[in-house]
């Protein structure tokens, strides 16, 4: 799992690349989000376009990330979900919890509206 961040307007886009699984990506994601929150970033966008697989630990980490950000007064949204991730969120009824977007531009502009 590789994680990169970039800033677009007032939003930090967190690009995830690789599998989000127990011991592989879940801890990296937790550390990255905690660091961004400590730096005062409140608007976070998780780009899942290059995540081919998410297991239960990875899904749990996305939920934990959402909860952490929300409790600290921030907003977390998801963009570029693969069909597999969309199906996983639908099956677990989490698709109704997250704000999801197909395009980065649409997602970034949603933070200001």
N, C-alpha and C positions, 0 to 999 in steps of 0.2 A: 504494500500500500504506500503510495506517495501522496502527500498533501501539499498543495501550493495555495497561496492566498494572493489576491489582488483586490484593489479598491476601485470601484466604479461609483462615482458620485459619492453618496454617503453610505454605501453598502460594501461590506467585505464579502467577496465571492471566494468560497473555499472549494477548490477543485480537488476532487478525490479521484485517484487513479489506481485501480486494482481491486482485489477482493476485500470486502468489509466483513471480516470473520473474527471469531474469537482468537485472540493472541496475535492477529495479523494487522487488523486495521482499527479495532475498537479502542485500544489504548492510545494509539496515535491521534485518533479523532478527539478523544476526551482531552488529551493534553493541549491540542491545537485550540479547541473551543475555550478551554479554561484560560489559556494565554490571551486570546483575543478579548475575552470578557474583562480580564484584569487590565488590559490596555484601554478599556473604555469603549470598545466597539459594541454597538447595540443592534445594528441591522446586519444579520448574517444570512447568506444565501449558500446552501449546500448544492454544489453542482455534481450530480450523480451520473452524468453522461458516460463516464468511462469506468463505471463500476459494474463488472459483469455478474457479480454474485454477492448476495448478502445472506448470512446465516442468522440464526436467532439471536446470537450475541451482537452481531452487527446491527440488527433491527432494534434490539434493546438499547444500543448505544445511540442510535438516531433519536429514539424516544427520550432517553436520558438527556441528550443534548438539547432537545426541544424544551424539556422541563427546566433545565438549568438556565437557559437563555431567558425563558419567560419569567422565571422567578427573580431574575436580576434586571427585569424591566426591558428586556430586549425582544427582538422578533427574529424568528428563524423560519425561512421558507426553503422549499426544495425546487430544483430546476433540472430539466433534462433527465427525467426518470426513464429507465429502460422499461420495456414491456414486462420483464421479469420482476422488477422492483414495483412497478405499478400493480401487477397482479398480487404480489406479496402484501402490499399495503391494503389492497381491496379485500383479500381473504381475511386479514387480521382486523378489518374495520378501521384501520388507521388512516386510510385515504381521506376520511372525513375530518381528521384532526389537523392534518398539515395543509398549508397553502402550497399548492404545486403549480408549476408553470412549465410550458413547453419551450419558451424562448427566454433567454437571459435578459434581453431588453425589456420584455414585458414584466419579468420578475423584478428587475431593478426599479422600474417606474412604479410598481405597486407599493413600494415602501413610502413614496412621497404622497400617494393619493389617499 
